Amino acid sequence: MQRRPGTCVEVADLVAHVAVRDSKDPEGPAFLATPAAFTAFVAAAAGGFLD
């Protein structure tokens, strides 16, 4: 996995959704996903399936 400086995101649990946004642009748009979809995304990323 490559990590690039300045590529951070913020995640918020909003009960019905999980919000993800660019930490460098807190007023910018947020991506919303269901908790199940976000869990699947994290599992895929951790498993190296998104490299």
PDB file of all heavy atoms in Angstrom:
ATOM      1  N   MET A   1       0.840  -1.165   0.000  1.00  0.00           N
ATOM      2  CA  MET A   1       0.000   0.000   0.000  1.00  0.00           C
ATOM      3  C   MET A   1       0.893   1.238   0.000  1.00  0.00           C
ATOM      4  O   MET A   1       1.818   1.323   0.782  1.00  0.00           O
ATOM      5  CB  MET A   1      -0.890   0.001   1.232  1.00  0.00           C
ATOM      6  CG  MET A   1      -1.655   1.266   1.362  1.00  0.00           C
ATOM      7  SD  MET A   1      -2.561   1.590   2.907  1.00  0.00           S
ATOM      8  CE  MET A   1      -3.090   0.055   3.483  1.00  0.00           C
ATOM      9  N   GLN A   2       0.583   2.170  -0.848  1.00  0.00           N
ATOM     10  CA  GLN A   2       1.302   3.426  -0.866  1.00  0.00           C
ATOM     11  C   GLN A   2       0.532   4.459  -0.065  1.00  0.00           C
ATOM     12  O   GLN A   2      -0.684   4.545  -0.150  1.00  0.00           O
ATOM     13  CB  GLN A   2       1.472   3.933  -2.288  1.00  0.00           C
ATOM     14  CG  GLN A   2       2.369   3.091  -3.122  1.00  0.00           C
ATOM     15  CD  GLN A   2       2.518   3.715  -4.510  1.00  0.00           C
ATOM     16  OE1 GLN A   2       1.828   4.641  -4.869  1.00  0.00           O
ATOM     17  NE2 GLN A   2       3.433   3.180  -5.274  1.00  0.00           N
ATOM     18  N   ARG A   3       1.266   5.210   0.708  1.00  0.00           N
ATOM     19  CA  ARG A   3       0.646   6.304   1.450  1.00  0.00           C
ATOM     20  C   ARG A   3       1.279   7.596   0.997  1.00  0.00           C
ATOM     21  O   ARG A   3       2.489   7.725   0.981  1.00  0.00           O
ATOM     22  CB  ARG A   3       0.827   6.111   2.943  1.00  0.00           C
ATOM     23  CG  ARG A   3       0.090   4.880   3.400  1.00  0.00           C
ATOM     24  CD  ARG A   3       0.086   4.772   4.861  1.00  0.00           C
ATOM     25  NE  ARG A   3      -0.614   3.542   5.192  1.00  0.00           N
ATOM     26  CZ  ARG A   3      -0.943   3.194   6.385  1.00  0.00           C
ATOM     27  NH1 ARG A   3      -0.628   3.946   7.386  1.00  0.00           N
ATOM     28  NH2 ARG A   3      -1.574   2.077   6.602  1.00  0.00           N
ATOM     29  N   ARG A   4       0.450   8.520   0.628  1.00  0.00           N
ATOM     30  CA  ARG A   4       0.937   9.813   0.164  1.00  0.00           C
ATOM     31  C   ARG A   4       0.622  10.867   1.211  1.00  0.00           C
ATOM     32  O   ARG A   4      -0.500  10.906   1.724  1.00  0.00           O
ATOM     33  CB  ARG A   4       0.288  10.173  -1.163  1.00  0.00           C
ATOM     34  CG  ARG A   4       0.711   9.229  -2.280  1.00  0.00           C
ATOM     35  CD  ARG A   4      -0.046   9.548  -3.518  1.00  0.00           C
ATOM     36  NE  ARG A   4      -1.440   9.164  -3.256  1.00  0.00           N
ATOM     37  CZ  ARG A   4      -2.309   8.832  -4.182  1.00  0.00           C
ATOM     38  NH1 ARG A   4      -1.976   8.867  -5.431  1.00  0.00           N
ATOM     39  NH2 ARG A   4      -3.534   8.485  -3.870  1.00  0.00           N
ATOM     40  N   PRO A   5       1.564  11.731   1.517  1.00  0.00           N
ATOM     41  CA  PRO A   5       1.289  12.808   2.475  1.00  0.00           C
ATOM     42  C   PRO A   5       0.123  13.669   2.013  1.00  0.00           C
ATOM     43  O   PRO A   5      -0.035  13.940   0.826  1.00  0.00           O
ATOM     44  CB  PRO A   5       2.585  13.622   2.471  1.00  0.00           C
ATOM     45  CG  PRO A   5       3.617  12.723   1.908  1.00  0.00           C
ATOM     46  CD  PRO A   5       2.904  11.775   0.981  1.00  0.00           C
ATOM     47  N   GLY A   6      -0.709  14.057   2.956  1.00  0.00           N
ATOM     48  CA  GLY A   6      -1.814  14.947   2.631  1.00  0.00           C
ATOM     49  C   GLY A   6      -3.032  14.278   2.043  1.00  0.00           C
ATOM     50  O   GLY A   6      -3.907  14.940   1.508  1.00  0.00           O
ATOM     51  N   THR A   7      -3.124  12.950   2.125  1.00  0.00           N
ATOM     52  CA  THR A   7      -4.282  12.243   1.570  1.00  0.00           C
ATOM     53  C   THR A   7      -5.132  11.666   2.692  1.00  0.00           C
ATOM     54  O   THR A   7      -5.387  10.475   2.743  1.00  0.00           O
ATOM     55  CB  THR A   7      -3.853  11.130   0.600  1.00  0.00           C
ATOM     56  OG1 THR A   7      -2.976  10.244   1.296  1.00  0.00           O
ATOM     57  CG2 THR A   7      -3.162  11.684  -0.613  1.00  0.00           C
ATOM     58  N   CYS A   8      -5.567  12.527   3.588  1.00  0.00           N
ATOM     59  CA  CYS A   8      -6.352  12.085   4.745  1.00  0.00           C
ATOM     60  C   CYS A   8      -7.840  12.350   4.521  1.00  0.00           C
ATOM     61  O   CYS A   8      -8.214  13.293   3.831  1.00  0.00           O
ATOM     62  CB  CYS A   8      -5.907  12.832   5.995  1.00  0.00           C
ATOM     63  SG  CYS A   8      -4.190  12.526   6.418  1.00  0.00           S
ATOM     64  N   VAL A   9      -8.646  11.514   5.129  1.00  0.00           N
ATOM     65  CA  VAL A   9     -10.094  11.704   5.095  1.00  0.00           C
ATOM     66  C   VAL A   9     -10.622  11.702   6.515  1.00  0.00           C
ATOM     67  O   VAL A   9      -9.995  11.189   7.425  1.00  0.00           O
ATOM     68  CB  VAL A   9     -10.810  10.608   4.261  1.00  0.00           C
ATOM     69  CG1 VAL A   9     -10.391  10.665   2.816  1.00  0.00           C
ATOM     70  CG2 VAL A   9     -10.575   9.242   4.849  1.00  0.00           C
ATOM     71  N   GLU A  10     -11.786  12.278   6.691  1.00  0.00           N
ATOM     72  CA  GLU A  10     -12.502  12.244   7.958  1.00  0.00           C
ATOM     73  C   GLU A  10     -13.745  11.393   7.761  1.00  0.00           C
ATOM     74  O   GLU A  10     -14.381  11.444   6.708  1.00  0.00           O
ATOM     75  CB  GLU A  10     -12.906  13.656   8.382  1.00  0.00           C
ATOM     76  CG  GLU A  10     -11.727  14.551   8.649  1.00  0.00           C
ATOM     77  CD  GLU A  10     -12.135  15.982   8.941  1.00  0.00           C
ATOM     78  OE1 GLU A  10     -13.148  16.456   8.394  1.00  0.00           O
ATOM     79  OE2 GLU A  10     -11.425  16.619   9.712  1.00  0.00           O
ATOM     80  N   VAL A  11     -14.086  10.628   8.790  1.00  0.00           N
ATOM     81  CA  VAL A  11     -15.240   9.736   8.735  1.00  0.00           C
ATOM     82  C   VAL A  11     -16.151  10.068   9.914  1.00  0.00           C
ATOM     83  O   VAL A  11     -15.679  10.228  11.038  1.00  0.00           O
ATOM     84  CB  VAL A  11     -14.795   8.260   8.800  1.00  0.00           C
ATOM     85  CG1 VAL A  11     -15.991   7.332   8.816  1.00  0.00           C
ATOM     86  CG2 VAL A  11     -13.856   7.930   7.654  1.00  0.00           C
ATOM     87  N   ALA A  12     -17.447  10.167   9.655  1.00  0.00           N
ATOM     88  CA  ALA A  12     -18.425  10.446  10.706  1.00  0.00           C
ATOM     89  C   ALA A  12     -19.542   9.415  10.637  1.00  0.00           C
ATOM     90  O   ALA A  12     -20.078   9.136   9.568  1.00  0.00           O
ATOM     91  CB  ALA A  12     -19.003  11.843  10.538  1.00  0.00           C
ATOM     92  N   ASP A  13     -19.879   8.849  11.784  1.00  0.00           N
ATOM     93  CA  ASP A  13     -21.003   7.909  11.884  1.00  0.00           C
ATOM     94  C   ASP A  13     -22.268   8.721  12.135  1.00  0.00           C
ATOM     95  O   ASP A  13     -22.431   9.333  13.182  1.00  0.00           O
ATOM     96  CB  ASP A  13     -20.759   6.931  13.027  1.00  0.00           C
ATOM     97  CG  ASP A  13     -21.862   5.913  13.176  1.00  0.00           C
ATOM     98  OD1 ASP A  13     -22.846   5.959  12.419  1.00  0.00           O
ATOM     99  OD2 ASP A  13     -21.747   5.057  14.064  1.00  0.00           O
ATOM    100  N   LEU A  14     -23.143   8.750  11.139  1.00  0.00           N
ATOM    101  CA  LEU A  14     -24.376   9.524  11.239  1.00  0.00           C
ATOM    102  C   LEU A  14     -25.594   8.627  11.465  1.00  0.00           C
ATOM    103  O   LEU A  14     -26.710   8.991  11.137  1.00  0.00           O
ATOM    104  CB  LEU A  14     -24.572  10.350   9.957  1.00  0.00           C
ATOM    105  CG  LEU A  14     -23.421  11.296   9.601  1.00  0.00           C
ATOM    106  CD1 LEU A  14     -23.706  11.986   8.267  1.00  0.00           C
ATOM    107  CD2 LEU A  14     -23.192  12.307  10.699  1.00  0.00           C
ATOM    108  N   VAL A  15     -25.411   7.471  12.027  1.00  0.00           N
ATOM    109  CA  VAL A  15     -26.419   6.452  12.325  1.00  0.00           C
ATOM    110  C   VAL A  15     -26.920   5.788  11.043  1.00  0.00           C
ATOM    111  O   VAL A  15     -26.612   4.645  10.794  1.00  0.00           O
ATOM    112  CB  VAL A  15     -27.581   6.993  13.186  1.00  0.00           C
ATOM    113  CG1 VAL A  15     -28.560   5.877  13.514  1.00  0.00           C
ATOM    114  CG2 VAL A  15     -27.065   7.617  14.469  1.00  0.00           C
ATOM    115  N   ALA A  16     -27.665   6.502  10.229  1.00  0.00           N
ATOM    116  CA  ALA A  16     -28.206   5.892   9.005  1.00  0.00           C
ATOM    117  C   ALA A  16     -27.181   5.845   7.883  1.00  0.00           C
ATOM    118  O   ALA A  16     -27.332   5.075   6.944  1.00  0.00           O
ATOM    119  CB  ALA A  16     -29.434   6.653   8.541  1.00  0.00           C
ATOM    120  N   HIS A  17     -26.150   6.689   7.977  1.00  0.00           N
ATOM    121  CA  HIS A  17     -25.120   6.761   6.956  1.00  0.00           C
ATOM    122  C   HIS A  17     -23.750   6.964   7.591  1.00  0.00           C
ATOM    123  O   HIS A  17     -23.660   7.372   8.739  1.00  0.00           O
ATOM    124  CB  HIS A  17     -25.375   7.925   5.990  1.00  0.00           C
ATOM    125  CG  HIS A  17     -26.584   7.750   5.158  1.00  0.00           C
ATOM    126  ND1 HIS A  17     -27.810   8.249   5.529  1.00  0.00           N
ATOM    127  CD2 HIS A  17     -26.781   7.115   3.979  1.00  0.00           C
ATOM    128  CE1 HIS A  17     -28.709   7.926   4.612  1.00  0.00           C
ATOM    129  NE2 HIS A  17     -28.107   7.247   3.656  1.00  0.00           N
ATOM    130  N   VAL A  18     -22.734   6.733   6.811  1.00  0.00           N
ATOM    131  CA  VAL A  18     -21.375   7.078   7.173  1.00  0.00           C
ATOM    132  C   VAL A  18     -20.943   8.154   6.184  1.00  0.00           C
ATOM    133  O   VAL A  18     -21.099   7.983   4.972  1.00  0.00           O
ATOM    134  CB  VAL A  18     -20.432   5.854   7.090  1.00  0.00           C
ATOM    135  CG1 VAL A  18     -19.005   6.246   7.377  1.00  0.00           C
ATOM    136  CG2 VAL A  18     -20.895   4.771   8.062  1.00  0.00           C
ATOM    137  N   ALA A  19     -20.446   9.266   6.701  1.00  0.00           N
ATOM    138  CA  ALA A  19     -20.006  10.372   5.846  1.00  0.00           C
ATOM    139  C   ALA A  19     -18.484  10.378   5.783  1.00  0.00           C
ATOM    140  O   ALA A  19     -17.814  10.219   6.796  1.00  0.00           O
ATOM    141  CB  ALA A  19     -20.507  11.705   6.390  1.00  0.00           C
ATOM    142  N   VAL A  20     -17.943  10.575   4.589  1.00  0.00           N
ATOM    143  CA  VAL A  20     -16.500  10.627   4.381  1.00  0.00           C
ATOM    144  C   VAL A  20     -16.208  11.901   3.596  1.00  0.00           C
ATOM    145  O   VAL A  20     -16.874  12.187   2.598  1.00  0.00           O
ATOM    146  CB  VAL A  20     -15.999   9.398   3.584  1.00  0.00           C
ATOM    147  CG1 VAL A  20     -14.498   9.445   3.407  1.00  0.00           C
ATOM    148  CG2 VAL A  20     -16.414   8.102   4.266  1.00  0.00           C
ATOM    149  N   ARG A  21     -15.206  12.664   4.065  1.00  0.00           N
ATOM    150  CA  ARG A  21     -14.826  13.879   3.337  1.00  0.00           C
ATOM    151  C   ARG A  21     -13.324  14.083   3.413  1.00  0.00           C
ATOM    152  O   ARG A  21     -12.640  13.516   4.261  1.00  0.00           O
ATOM    153  CB  ARG A  21     -15.549  15.107   3.873  1.00  0.00           C
ATOM    154  CG  ARG A  21     -15.114  15.496   5.266  1.00  0.00           C
ATOM    155  CD  ARG A  21     -15.851  16.696   5.746  1.00  0.00           C
ATOM    156  NE  ARG A  21     -15.418  17.031   7.092  1.00  0.00           N
ATOM    157  CZ  ARG A  21     -15.984  17.931   7.843  1.00  0.00           C
ATOM    158  NH1 ARG A  21     -17.039  18.584   7.395  1.00  0.00           N
ATOM    159  NH2 ARG A  21     -15.531  18.191   9.047  1.00  0.00           N
ATOM    160  N   ASP A  22     -12.831  14.916   2.539  1.00  0.00           N
ATOM    161  CA  ASP A  22     -11.423  15.280   2.485  1.00  0.00           C
ATOM    162  C   ASP A  22     -11.122  16.178   3.681  1.00  0.00           C
ATOM    163  O   ASP A  22     -11.733  17.238   3.841  1.00  0.00           O
ATOM    164  CB  ASP A  22     -11.143  16.015   1.178  1.00  0.00           C
ATOM    165  CG  ASP A  22      -9.689  16.376   0.981  1.00  0.00           C
ATOM    166  OD1 ASP A  22      -8.899  16.323   1.938  1.00  0.00           O
ATOM    167  OD2 ASP A  22      -9.335  16.729  -0.162  1.00  0.00           O
ATOM    168  N   SER A  23     -10.167  15.782   4.518  1.00  0.00           N
ATOM    169  CA  SER A  23      -9.871  16.561   5.718  1.00  0.00           C
ATOM    170  C   SER A  23      -9.287  17.935   5.398  1.00  0.00           C
ATOM    171  O   SER A  23      -9.347  18.842   6.224  1.00  0.00           O
ATOM    172  CB  SER A  23      -8.928  15.793   6.640  1.00  0.00           C
ATOM    173  OG  SER A  23      -7.679  15.583   6.006  1.00  0.00           O
ATOM    174  N   LYS A  24      -8.738  18.100   4.206  1.00  0.00           N
ATOM    175  CA  LYS A  24      -8.182  19.392   3.824  1.00  0.00           C
ATOM    176  C   LYS A  24      -9.265  20.356   3.347  1.00  0.00           C
ATOM    177  O   LYS A  24      -9.006  21.533   3.177  1.00  0.00           O
ATOM    178  CB  LYS A  24      -7.134  19.214   2.711  1.00  0.00           C
ATOM    179  CG  LYS A  24      -5.906  18.429   3.142  1.00  0.00           C
ATOM    180  CD  LYS A  24      -4.896  18.283   2.027  1.00  0.00           C
ATOM    181  CE  LYS A  24      -5.388  17.655   0.764  1.00  0.00           C
ATOM    182  NZ  LYS A  24      -6.013  16.357   0.782  1.00  0.00           N
ATOM    183  N   ASP A  25     -10.474  19.858   3.131  1.00  0.00           N
ATOM    184  CA  ASP A  25     -11.584  20.673   2.634  1.00  0.00           C
ATOM    185  C   ASP A  25     -12.835  20.393   3.471  1.00  0.00           C
ATOM    186  O   ASP A  25     -13.814  19.818   2.989  1.00  0.00           O
ATOM    187  CB  ASP A  25     -11.841  20.361   1.158  1.00  0.00           C
ATOM    188  CG  ASP A  25     -12.870  21.270   0.524  1.00  0.00           C
ATOM    189  OD1 ASP A  25     -13.244  22.299   1.137  1.00  0.00           O
ATOM    190  OD2 ASP A  25     -13.311  20.951  -0.589  1.00  0.00           O
ATOM    191  N   PRO A  26     -12.816  20.799   4.756  1.00  0.00           N
ATOM    192  CA  PRO A  26     -13.937  20.449   5.643  1.00  0.00           C
ATOM    193  C   PRO A  26     -15.276  21.042   5.235  1.00  0.00           C
ATOM    194  O   PRO A  26     -16.316  20.551   5.642  1.00  0.00           O
ATOM    195  CB  PRO A  26     -13.489  20.967   7.012  1.00  0.00           C
ATOM    196  CG  PRO A  26     -12.440  21.966   6.734  1.00  0.00           C
ATOM    197  CD  PRO A  26     -11.789  21.560   5.443  1.00  0.00           C
ATOM    198  N   GLU A  27     -15.271  22.075   4.431  1.00  0.00           N
ATOM    199  CA  GLU A  27     -16.528  22.668   3.949  1.00  0.00           C
ATOM    200  C   GLU A  27     -16.962  22.050   2.621  1.00  0.00           C
ATOM    201  O   GLU A  27     -18.032  22.377   2.106  1.00  0.00           O
ATOM    202  CB  GLU A  27     -16.378  24.181   3.800  1.00  0.00           C
ATOM    203  CG  GLU A  27     -16.034  24.892   5.096  1.00  0.00           C
ATOM    204  CD  GLU A  27     -17.065  24.666   6.187  1.00  0.00           C
ATOM    205  OE1 GLU A  27     -18.273  24.668   5.885  1.00  0.00           O
ATOM    206  OE2 GLU A  27     -16.655  24.474   7.343  1.00  0.00           O
ATOM    207  N   GLY A  28     -16.139  21.169   2.072  1.00  0.00           N
ATOM    208  CA  GLY A  28     -16.434  20.550   0.792  1.00  0.00           C
ATOM    209  C   GLY A  28     -17.468  19.441   0.909  1.00  0.00           C
ATOM    210  O   GLY A  28     -18.006  19.175   1.985  1.00  0.00           O
ATOM    211  N   PRO A  29     -17.740  18.778  -0.187  1.00  0.00           N
ATOM    212  CA  PRO A  29     -18.765  17.735  -0.197  1.00  0.00           C
ATOM    213  C   PRO A  29     -18.336  16.503   0.602  1.00  0.00           C
ATOM    214  O   PRO A  29     -17.146  16.259   0.798  1.00  0.00           O
ATOM    215  CB  PRO A  29     -18.894  17.390  -1.679  1.00  0.00           C
ATOM    216  CG  PRO A  29     -17.573  17.747  -2.263  1.00  0.00           C
ATOM    217  CD  PRO A  29     -17.091  18.938  -1.484  1.00  0.00           C
ATOM    218  N   ALA A  30     -19.312  15.767   1.043  1.00  0.00           N
ATOM    219  CA  ALA A  30     -19.074  14.508   1.749  1.00  0.00           C
ATOM    220  C   ALA A  30     -19.707  13.376   0.944  1.00  0.00           C
ATOM    221  O   ALA A  30     -20.749  13.549   0.320  1.00  0.00           O
ATOM    222  CB  ALA A  30     -19.676  14.540   3.148  1.00  0.00           C
ATOM    223  N   PHE A  31     -19.052  12.239   0.965  1.00  0.00           N
ATOM    224  CA  PHE A  31     -19.579  11.025   0.347  1.00  0.00           C
ATOM    225  C   PHE A  31     -20.364  10.291   1.423  1.00  0.00           C
ATOM    226  O   PHE A  31     -19.863  10.080   2.530  1.00  0.00           O
ATOM    227  CB  PHE A  31     -18.417  10.166  -0.159  1.00  0.00           C
ATOM    228  CG  PHE A  31     -18.827   8.806  -0.611  1.00  0.00           C
ATOM    229  CD1 PHE A  31     -19.406   8.619  -1.852  1.00  0.00           C
ATOM    230  CD2 PHE A  31     -18.657   7.709   0.216  1.00  0.00           C
ATOM    231  CE1 PHE A  31     -19.801   7.360  -2.269  1.00  0.00           C
ATOM    232  CE2 PHE A  31     -19.041   6.449  -0.194  1.00  0.00           C
ATOM    233  CZ  PHE A  31     -19.611   6.272  -1.435  1.00  0.00           C
ATOM    234  N   LEU A  32     -21.588   9.910   1.144  1.00  0.00           N
ATOM    235  CA  LEU A  32     -22.413   9.171   2.104  1.00  0.00           C
ATOM    236  C   LEU A  32     -22.563   7.726   1.658  1.00  0.00           C
ATOM    237  O   LEU A  32     -22.790   7.450   0.476  1.00  0.00           O
ATOM    238  CB  LEU A  32     -23.799   9.799   2.221  1.00  0.00           C
ATOM    239  CG  LEU A  32     -23.869  11.223   2.756  1.00  0.00           C
ATOM    240  CD1 LEU A  32     -25.316  11.711   2.753  1.00  0.00           C
ATOM    241  CD2 LEU A  32     -23.288  11.310   4.151  1.00  0.00           C
ATOM    242  N   ALA A  33     -22.454   6.820   2.602  1.00  0.00           N
ATOM    243  CA  ALA A  33     -22.633   5.392   2.334  1.00  0.00           C
ATOM    244  C   ALA A  33     -23.412   4.782   3.493  1.00  0.00           C
ATOM    245  O   ALA A  33     -23.382   5.291   4.616  1.00  0.00           O
ATOM    246  CB  ALA A  33     -21.277   4.699   2.192  1.00  0.00           C
ATOM    247  N   THR A  34     -24.095   3.691   3.218  1.00  0.00           N
ATOM    248  CA  THR A  34     -24.739   2.968   4.320  1.00  0.00           C
ATOM    249  C   THR A  34     -23.642   2.332   5.171  1.00  0.00           C
ATOM    250  O   THR A  34     -22.533   2.090   4.683  1.00  0.00           O
ATOM    251  CB  THR A  34     -25.668   1.862   3.801  1.00  0.00           C
ATOM    252  OG1 THR A  34     -24.876   0.886   3.121  1.00  0.00           O
ATOM    253  CG2 THR A  34     -26.748   2.419   2.883  1.00  0.00           C
ATOM    254  N   PRO A  35     -23.923   2.047   6.436  1.00  0.00           N
ATOM    255  CA  PRO A  35     -22.910   1.385   7.260  1.00  0.00           C
ATOM    256  C   PRO A  35     -22.423   0.064   6.646  1.00  0.00           C
ATOM    257  O   PRO A  35     -21.224  -0.236   6.683  1.00  0.00           O
ATOM    258  CB  PRO A  35     -23.626   1.156   8.593  1.00  0.00           C
ATOM    259  CG  PRO A  35     -24.611   2.287   8.664  1.00  0.00           C
ATOM    260  CD  PRO A  35     -25.090   2.447   7.232  1.00  0.00           C
ATOM    261  N   ALA A  36     -23.315  -0.701   6.043  1.00  0.00           N
ATOM    262  CA  ALA A  36     -22.914  -1.978   5.429  1.00  0.00           C
ATOM    263  C   ALA A  36     -21.978  -1.754   4.248  1.00  0.00           C
ATOM    264  O   ALA A  36     -20.980  -2.463   4.085  1.00  0.00           O
ATOM    265  CB  ALA A  36     -24.151  -2.760   4.986  1.00  0.00           C
ATOM    266  N   ALA A  37     -22.280  -0.765   3.408  1.00  0.00           N
ATOM    267  CA  ALA A  37     -21.428  -0.476   2.262  1.00  0.00           C
ATOM    268  C   ALA A  37     -20.064   0.027   2.710  1.00  0.00           C
ATOM    269  O   ALA A  37     -19.034  -0.346   2.147  1.00  0.00           O
ATOM    270  CB  ALA A  37     -22.095   0.545   1.347  1.00  0.00           C
ATOM    271  N   PHE A  38     -20.036   0.872   3.749  1.00  0.00           N
ATOM    272  CA  PHE A  38     -18.762   1.383   4.244  1.00  0.00           C
ATOM    273  C   PHE A  38     -17.930   0.260   4.856  1.00  0.00           C
ATOM    274  O   PHE A  38     -16.722   0.179   4.640  1.00  0.00           O
ATOM    275  CB  PHE A  38     -18.981   2.504   5.261  1.00  0.00           C
ATOM    276  CG  PHE A  38     -17.693   3.149   5.683  1.00  0.00           C
ATOM    277  CD1 PHE A  38     -17.014   3.995   4.816  1.00  0.00           C
ATOM    278  CD2 PHE A  38     -17.149   2.905   6.928  1.00  0.00           C
ATOM    279  CE1 PHE A  38     -15.821   4.590   5.188  1.00  0.00           C
ATOM    280  CE2 PHE A  38     -15.957   3.490   7.308  1.00  0.00           C
ATOM    281  CZ  PHE A  38     -15.288   4.338   6.440  1.00  0.00           C
ATOM    282  N   THR A  39     -18.570  -0.641   5.590  1.00  0.00           N
ATOM    283  CA  THR A  39     -17.867  -1.789   6.160  1.00  0.00           C
ATOM    284  C   THR A  39     -17.269  -2.659   5.062  1.00  0.00           C
ATOM    285  O   THR A  39     -16.129  -3.109   5.166  1.00  0.00           O
ATOM    286  CB  THR A  39     -18.820  -2.617   7.044  1.00  0.00           C
ATOM    287  OG1 THR A  39     -19.273  -1.783   8.109  1.00  0.00           O
ATOM    288  CG2 THR A  39     -18.149  -3.849   7.618  1.00  0.00           C
ATOM    289  N   ALA A  40     -18.015  -2.886   3.995  1.00  0.00           N
ATOM    290  CA  ALA A  40     -17.500  -3.674   2.854  1.00  0.00           C
ATOM    291  C   ALA A  40     -16.319  -2.974   2.191  1.00  0.00           C
ATOM    292  O   ALA A  40     -15.334  -3.615   1.825  1.00  0.00           O
ATOM    293  CB  ALA A  40     -18.621  -3.921   1.851  1.00  0.00           C
ATOM    294  N   PHE A  41     -16.397  -1.648   2.053  1.00  0.00           N
ATOM    295  CA  PHE A  41     -15.294  -0.880   1.469  1.00  0.00           C
ATOM    296  C   PHE A  41     -14.036  -0.999   2.330  1.00  0.00           C
ATOM    297  O   PHE A  41     -12.946  -1.258   1.813  1.00  0.00           O
ATOM    298  CB  PHE A  41     -15.700   0.588   1.328  1.00  0.00           C
ATOM    299  CG  PHE A  41     -14.536   1.488   1.034  1.00  0.00           C
ATOM    300  CD1 PHE A  41     -13.983   1.513  -0.225  1.00  0.00           C
ATOM    301  CD2 PHE A  41     -14.008   2.307   2.013  1.00  0.00           C
ATOM    302  CE1 PHE A  41     -12.909   2.343  -0.520  1.00  0.00           C
ATOM    303  CE2 PHE A  41     -12.937   3.116   1.746  1.00  0.00           C
ATOM    304  CZ  PHE A  41     -12.379   3.154   0.474  1.00  0.00           C
ATOM    305  N   VAL A  42     -14.176  -0.826   3.635  1.00  0.00           N
ATOM    306  CA  VAL A  42     -13.018  -0.933   4.534  1.00  0.00           C
ATOM    307  C   VAL A  42     -12.419  -2.330   4.486  1.00  0.00           C
ATOM    308  O   VAL A  42     -11.198  -2.497   4.433  1.00  0.00           O
ATOM    309  CB  VAL A  42     -13.403  -0.533   5.980  1.00  0.00           C
ATOM    310  CG1 VAL A  42     -12.279  -0.847   6.960  1.00  0.00           C
ATOM    311  CG2 VAL A  42     -13.753   0.946   6.037  1.00  0.00           C
ATOM    312  N   ALA A  43     -13.258  -3.359   4.458  1.00  0.00           N
ATOM    313  CA  ALA A  43     -12.756  -4.736   4.377  1.00  0.00           C
ATOM    314  C   ALA A  43     -12.006  -4.957   3.073  1.00  0.00           C
ATOM    315  O   ALA A  43     -10.943  -5.603   3.055  1.00  0.00           O
ATOM    316  CB  ALA A  43     -13.916  -5.734   4.510  1.00  0.00           C
ATOM    317  N   ALA A  44     -12.528  -4.456   1.969  1.00  0.00           N
ATOM    318  CA  ALA A  44     -11.859  -4.611   0.675  1.00  0.00           C
ATOM    319  C   ALA A  44     -10.529  -3.867   0.666  1.00  0.00           C
ATOM    320  O   ALA A  44      -9.516  -4.383   0.167  1.00  0.00           O
ATOM    321  CB  ALA A  44     -12.760  -4.105  -0.450  1.00  0.00           C
ATOM    322  N   ALA A  45     -10.498  -2.663   1.228  1.00  0.00           N
ATOM    323  CA  ALA A  45      -9.255  -1.892   1.285  1.00  0.00           C
ATOM    324  C   ALA A  45      -8.219  -2.585   2.169  1.00  0.00           C
ATOM    325  O   ALA A  45      -7.049  -2.711   1.800  1.00  0.00           O
ATOM    326  CB  ALA A  45      -9.531  -0.477   1.793  1.00  0.00           C
ATOM    327  N   ALA A  46      -8.656  -3.069   3.317  1.00  0.00           N
ATOM    328  CA  ALA A  46      -7.735  -3.753   4.242  1.00  0.00           C
ATOM    329  C   ALA A  46      -7.220  -5.067   3.641  1.00  0.00           C
ATOM    330  O   ALA A  46      -6.098  -5.480   3.919  1.00  0.00           O
ATOM    331  CB  ALA A  46      -8.432  -4.010   5.570  1.00  0.00           C
ATOM    332  N   GLY A  47      -8.037  -5.699   2.806  1.00  0.00           N
ATOM    333  CA  GLY A  47      -7.653  -6.959   2.192  1.00  0.00           C
ATOM    334  C   GLY A  47      -6.796  -6.785   0.940  1.00  0.00           C
ATOM    335  O   GLY A  47      -6.403  -7.760   0.313  1.00  0.00           O
ATOM    336  N   GLY A  48      -6.532  -5.539   0.557  1.00  0.00           N
ATOM    337  CA  GLY A  48      -5.703  -5.270  -0.597  1.00  0.00           C
ATOM    338  C   GLY A  48      -6.420  -5.395  -1.935  1.00  0.00           C
ATOM    339  O   GLY A  48      -5.794  -5.435  -2.984  1.00  0.00           O
ATOM    340  N   PHE A  49      -7.742  -5.443  -1.907  1.00  0.00           N
ATOM    341  CA  PHE A  49      -8.503  -5.624  -3.136  1.00  0.00           C
ATOM    342  C   PHE A  49      -8.685  -4.328  -3.919  1.00  0.00           C
ATOM    343  O   PHE A  49      -9.210  -4.342  -5.023  1.00  0.00           O
ATOM    344  CB  PHE A  49      -9.867  -6.239  -2.828  1.00  0.00           C
ATOM    345  CG  PHE A  49      -9.765  -7.620  -2.258  1.00  0.00           C
ATOM    346  CD1 PHE A  49      -9.978  -7.845  -0.902  1.00  0.00           C
ATOM    347  CD2 PHE A  49      -9.425  -8.685  -3.069  1.00  0.00           C
ATOM    348  CE1 PHE A  49      -9.866  -9.121  -0.378  1.00  0.00           C
ATOM    349  CE2 PHE A  49      -9.312  -9.962  -2.554  1.00  0.00           C
ATOM    350  CZ  PHE A  49      -9.518 -10.175  -1.195  1.00  0.00           C
ATOM    351  N   LEU A  50      -8.278  -3.202  -3.345  1.00  0.00           N
ATOM    352  CA  LEU A  50      -8.442  -1.912  -4.016  1.00  0.00           C
ATOM    353  C   LEU A  50      -7.123  -1.292  -4.448  1.00  0.00           C
ATOM    354  O   LEU A  50      -7.090  -0.125  -4.829  1.00  0.00           O
ATOM    355  CB  LEU A  50      -9.203  -0.933  -3.091  1.00  0.00           C
ATOM    356  CG  LEU A  50     -10.558  -1.409  -2.593  1.00  0.00           C
ATOM    357  CD1 LEU A  50     -11.169  -0.371  -1.672  1.00  0.00           C
ATOM    358  CD2 LEU A  50     -11.484  -1.713  -3.755  1.00  0.00           C
ATOM    359  N   ASP A  51      -6.052  -2.054  -4.381  1.00  0.00           N
ATOM    360  CA  ASP A  51      -4.743  -1.535  -4.768  1.00  0.00           C
ATOM    361  C   ASP A  51      -4.641  -1.324  -6.255  1.00  0.00           C
ATOM    362  O   ASP A  51      -5.216  -1.961  -7.051  1.00  0.00           O
ATOM    363  CB  ASP A  51      -3.630  -2.480  -4.330  1.00  0.00           C
ATOM    364  CG  ASP A  51      -3.464  -2.477  -2.814  1.00  0.00           C
ATOM    365  OD1 ASP A  51      -3.947  -1.531  -2.170  1.00  0.00           O
ATOM    366  OD2 ASP A  51      -2.860  -3.421  -2.308  1.00  0.00           O
TER     367      ASP A  51
END
